[in-house]
Amino acid sequence: MEKQNITLSLSKEVLRRVKVLAAEKDTSVTAIMEKLLSDYATHHEGYRQARQDHLELMKSGLDLGTDGVASWKREDLHER
């Protein structure tokens, strides 16, 4: 996979903490950021697809077995 450099500005404290974590995990700050950003993008892509799927389902409607005709009266459902 081809890589591209970017410029990222972080507070010194956050960068220090991430460097410590990277050293503890025997990895790099770049690897941590790539994993976090990849997970973030995957999560939002999945959400977007699920939303689209549900919108299409709502448009097509569901078969409730009534052929669109209610076989009951309101009074039957709401006893008083």
C-alpha positions as CSV (number, residue, x, y, z in Angstrom):
1,M,0.0,0.0,0.0
2,E,1.3,3.4,-1.0
3,K,1.8,5.8,1.9
4,Q,1.5,9.6,2.0
5,N,2.9,11.9,4.7
6,I,0.7,14.4,6.4
7,T,1.2,17.1,8.9
8,L,-0.6,16.7,12.2
9,S,-0.5,19.2,15.1
10,L,-0.9,17.8,18.6
11,S,-0.4,19.3,22.0
12,K,3.0,18.4,23.4
13,E,1.3,16.6,26.3
14,V,-0.8,14.4,24.0
15,L,2.2,13.6,21.8
16,R,4.3,12.7,24.8
17,R,1.7,10.4,26.1
18,V,1.2,8.7,22.8
19,K,5.0,8.2,22.4
20,V,5.1,6.5,25.8
21,L,2.2,4.2,24.8
22,A,3.8,3.4,21.4
23,A,7.1,2.5,23.2
24,E,5.3,0.3,25.7
25,K,3.5,-1.5,22.8
26,D,6.7,-1.7,20.7
27,T,5.1,0.2,17.9
28,S,5.1,3.7,16.4
29,V,3.0,6.8,16.7
30,T,2.3,6.4,13.0
31,A,1.0,2.9,13.4
32,I,-1.3,3.9,16.3
33,M,-2.7,6.8,14.3
34,E,-3.2,4.7,11.2
35,K,-5.1,2.1,13.2
36,L,-7.3,4.7,15.0
37,L,-8.1,6.5,11.8
38,S,-8.8,3.2,9.9
39,D,-11.2,2.1,12.7
40,Y,-12.9,5.5,12.7
41,A,-13.5,5.4,8.9
42,T,-14.7,1.8,9.0
43,H,-17.1,2.6,11.8
44,H,-18.6,5.5,10.0
45,E,-18.8,3.7,6.6
46,G,-20.7,0.9,8.3
47,Y,-23.1,3.3,9.9
48,R,-23.7,5.1,6.6
49,Q,-24.4,1.7,4.9
50,A,-26.8,0.6,7.6
51,R,-28.6,3.9,7.5
52,Q,-29.0,3.6,3.7
53,D,-30.2,0.0,4.0
54,H,-32.8,1.0,6.6
55,L,-34.0,4.0,4.6
56,E,-34.6,1.7,1.6
57,L,-36.5,-0.8,3.7
58,M,-38.7,2.0,5.0
59,K,-39.4,3.1,1.5
60,S,-40.4,-0.3,0.3
61,G,-42.4,-1.1,3.4
62,L,-43.0,-4.4,5.2
63,D,-45.5,-7.1,4.4
64,L,-47.7,-7.3,7.5
65,G,-49.9,-10.0,5.9
66,T,-52.9,-7.6,5.7
67,D,-52.7,-6.6,2.0
68,G,-52.9,-3.1,3.3
69,V,-56.4,-3.5,4.8
70,A,-57.0,-3.4,8.5
71,S,-59.3,-6.2,9.6
72,W,-60.1,-4.7,12.9
73,K,-61.8,-1.6,14.3
74,R,-60.3,0.9,16.6
75,E,-62.9,0.2,19.2
76,D,-61.8,-3.5,19.3
77,L,-58.2,-2.5,20.0
78,H,-59.0,0.1,22.6
79,E,-61.4,-1.2,25.2
80,R,-62.9,1.4,27.4
